């Protein structure tokens, strides 16, 4: 079940989804690529590019993203 997805570029998209690994609940943020590029039907497959993070670490991830956004705003 995808929570969210967005286009990274013309050939890739980022998909955010819940997953489980060795009994740990994770949120997977991964780049997917179209394995059928140029074909009539899209077939999205996961790439090794991504991040799987335990749900208990999501607050830390959000805090880091918020700090990064504030720094970017300062540079405008």
Buried (B, 14 or more C-beta within 10 A) or exposed (E): EEEEEEEBEEEBBBBBBEEEEEEEEBBBBBBBBBEEEEEEEEEBEBEEEBEEBEEEEEEEBEEEEEEEEEEEEEEE
